[in-house]
Amino acid sequence: MTLAEAKSIGNFIPQVHDRPPFSLVFHCPDVRVLPQAIYPLKHDQLGLQEMFLVPIAGNAEGVSYEAVYN
């Protein structure tokens, strides 16, 4: 998987949130769709991170998954 997009979402309310809400979109070249679930993702510098990923799009080039952080 590769990180395809990182974007701010919603409104940041300092009294409610510790940080602005954001989403990460990953692209996987495998066309098989994984169900939404928590998956371990390993990064060379960040190590092992667990993320709740939801499939959001797919085509002959692969599947995109989104992780949302409120």
C-alpha positions in Angstrom: 0.0 0.0 0.0 1.1 3.5 -0.7 -0.3 6.7 0.8 -2.2 8.4 -2.0 -3.8 11.3 -0.1 -3.9 13.1 3.3 -6.5 15.7 3.9 -8.1 17.7 6.6 -11.8 17.0 7.1 -14.5 18.8 9.0 -14.1 21.8 11.3 -11.4 22.0 13.9 -12.9 23.0 17.2 -10.0 23.4 19.7 -12.3 23.0 22.7 -13.4 19.6 21.4 -10.4 18.2 19.4 -6.7 17.8 20.3 -5.9 18.1 16.6 -7.7 18.7 13.4 -9.6 15.7 12.1 -8.1 14.2 8.9 -8.3 11.2 6.6 -5.6 9.1 4.9 -6.3 7.4 1.6 -4.1 4.4 0.7 -3.9 2.7 -2.7 -3.3 -1.0 -3.0 -2.4 -2.5 -6.4 -4.1 -5.8 -5.5 -7.7 -5.9 -7.0 -9.0 -8.1 -4.2 -11.1 -6.1 -1.8 -10.3 -6.5 1.9 -13.3 -6.0 4.3 -13.2 -3.0 6.6 -11.2 -3.9 9.7 -8.2 -3.0 11.7 -5.0 -3.9 9.8 -1.4 -3.8 10.9 0.6 -1.6 8.5 4.4 -1.6 8.6 6.5 1.4 7.7 10.3 1.5 7.5 10.6 4.5 9.7 7.3 4.5 11.7 7.3 0.8 12.5 4.1 -1.1 12.9 0.9 1.0 13.0 -2.7 -0.4 13.3 -5.3 1.4 11.3 -9.0 0.9 10.7 -9.3 0.8 6.9 -12.4 1.0 4.8 -12.4 0.2 1.1 -13.7 3.3 -0.8 -13.0 2.6 -4.5 -11.7 0.0 -6.8 -10.9 -0.6 -10.4 -8.5 -2.7 -12.6 -5.6 -0.8 -11.1 -6.3 -1.8 -7.5 -8.3 -0.7 -4.4 -8.3 2.5 -2.4 -8.8 2.4 1.4 -9.5 5.2 3.8 -8.6 5.7 7.5 -10.4 8.6 9.3 -9.1 10.2 12.4 -11.6 12.4 14.4 
